[in-house]
């Protein structure tokens, strides 16, 4: 008997994806916030946006040195 798997979320259309503002930046500095799974990142998005601070809960998957 074949099991039917229902999708978790509905498909996203290309029109929805084109609405996103996706930017690429360069990580200038990354450090682990002790006692958490958070990495604090200083990211340079270029002259239009500049530097931004981003917190990501990714410490169990990647080290700050790798970034």
N, C-alpha and C positions, 0 to 999 in steps of 0.2 A: 504494500500500500504506500503510495507516494504522499509525502507530507507537504502541505501548502504552507509557504512562508509569506506572511504579510509584511510589506515594507514598513519600516519604522516611521519614516516620514514620506510625504508625497514627493514625486520628482520635481526638480527645479527647472524652470524653463530657461532658455537662453536669454530671453528678455530680462528675467530676474537677475541673472549673472551679470549682464551688461550694465545694470544699475549700480553695481558695486564699485567703490573707489579703492582699488588695490594698489599699494605702493611698495616699493622695495627700498630697504635702507641697509646701512652698514652698521653692525654692532661695534661700537667703539670701546665699551667697557661692560663687563658682566660680572656679577658677584652673587653668591649664595646668601640668602637671608637666613641666618642661623635659626635652627629649631623649626623650620618650615620646609616645604618643597618648592619654595619660590626662588626664582632667579630675577634679580634686578638688572635690567639692561638699559644702557644709554645707547640710543640708536640715532644715527645721522641720516636724515631723509633728504639731504641736499638743501640748496639755497632757498627753495620755495617754502619748505616746511621747517627745516632746521633740526635741532636735536630734540628728541622726545625720550621720556622715561617709560619703559614698559615692564610690567611685572608679569611673569609667566610661571604657572605651576607645572614646571617641566623638569625639576631637579632629579627626579628618579629616572629620567630618560637621557639626560644630557648634562655635562658638567659646564660650569662657567668658562673654564679654560678652552673647551671645545668650540665655544661660540666665538 
